[in-house]
Amino acid sequence: MKVLLLLPMVACLLVKARGKVFSRCELVLMLEHSGLEGYQGYSLADWICLAYFSSGFDTAKVTYNSDGSSEYGIFQINSRLWCSDHHSTTKDLCDISCRDLLTDDITDDIDCIKKVVVDSGGLDAWMGWRDHCRSRNLNYWINACNT
């Protein structure tokens, strides 16, 4: 009987910890409300392009690197410097568990990415952004999203 009472509580916790694949326009609105438009000189379209080429807008994405580090979440934040994954050496400069970057709540991802951009010299830290977004007209990423 006690087990049956705990099941709904456990189910709620599991739902909270799930990742999410954002739609482009949903993410545009979220990042705009989070103050990323113009942050460190980057447009909202830069951030959307980065998220797309990093994770396909998937907050649950994890990429394992050959150096033993991993990339986590919608922005693919690296465990070597920015978050703690409890199995690789880290500086944990964002003071966050990498697991927290895999949920549907990307508030902590945004806080961390702001720190990454300031401390690492910009979005050039991401190869996907350098290869697909830098020095390009990115307006199509935010057009038709009613920002």
Buried (B, 14 or more C-beta within 10 A) or exposed (E): EEEEEEEEEEEEEEEEBEBBBBEBBEBBBBBBEBEBBEBEEBBBBBBBBBBBBBBEBBBBBBEEEEEEBBBBBBBBBBBBBBBBBEEBEBEBBBEBBBBBBBBBEBEBBBEBBBBBBEEBEBBEBBEBBBEBBBEEEBEEBBEEBEE
